[in-house]
């Protein structure tokens, strides 16, 4: 939704903030603590569908639904430790019209995931 900002960092947590109505400050709406093991390197938020995707050095790609001020995990890859992104994911792009997630790692390969 309008005024919504997502962020993540070194502790593996994902956070969502919303701009206050008067535009004076951001307030924390929700967080997913320990969403990843290690640093989250890429994050994509698609406001119309309220889908948030996070990826990091653990090689795991997670898809979240942001609804009613909660982040609900709806899909993930690589949780079994057999991630194809062994050096972690460095970048991602969500293509909502095709329901695809593109990711890349330090090996230079671009991987395509169906959401």
C-alpha positions, 0 to 999 in steps of 0.5 A: 500500500502507499507509504509502505517501506520494507527493509532488511539487513545483517541480522536476517530480519525483514521489517515493514514500516509505514509512513504516518498519515501526517508524513512526519515519520515511519512507524514499524508495522511488523517484522519477521525476525530470523527470516534468513540465516545471515545477511539479507542481500536482496528485497523486492516489494510489489505493492499491488499484490502486497508480495515481499520477497527476500533473499540472502547469503543463506541461498534461500529465497522467501516469499511473504504476503503482507496483509493486516500488518503481518508478514505471512510466509507463503513460499520458499526455496533452499530450506533443505540446505541444498540451495543452488545459490551456494554463495548466496543470492545477490539480486532478485526481481519479481515479475508479477505478471508472469509470477516469476522470480529471477535471482542471481548469485556470485556465479553470474547465473540467473535463475528463474523461480515460479511463484 
